[in-house]
Amino acid sequence: MVFTRQIELYLEADCDVRDITSQVEQAVLDSGMTAGLATVFCPGATGGVTTIEYEAGAVSDLREVLNELIPCNRDYQHHRRWGDDNGASHVRAALIGPSLTVPFVERRLTLGMWQQIIFINFDTRPRSRQVIIQVMGE
């Protein structure tokens, strides 16, 4: 059995992070399934999905490390080709990845105690983003 839900998020620019754990939990509950996999997917090339302990310090650390590893002010080939400014956004999204799959048992995600599912907008402008949650199981 497969259940699909789409959610809409509005995020600010430059690594705005949103905790979407509750929306994924609700999709699992609404699916009526008791065990399986919940996949979270971001269509688009400048967003990412991962897990983190969603608290101000860890989120700030994530942003800081991404800025150190993939600085925005670098001369990206993407900028030259398309005349835009979001080359770092694409590289960050490629490294974090567009999806995450979490098993669920007895209608509950098997996340660790301090682990939340987050969506990150890496783009250089605020955006409305779609996130697809697909629940598969029995």
Buried (B, 14 or more C-beta within 10 A) or exposed (E): EEBEBEBEBEBEBBBBBBBBBEBBBEBBEEBEBEEBBBBBBBEBEBBBBBBBEBEEEBBEEBBEEBBEEBEBEEEBEBBEEEEBBBBBBBBBBBEBEBBBEBEBEEBEBEBEEEBBBBBBBBBBEEBEBEBBBBBBBE
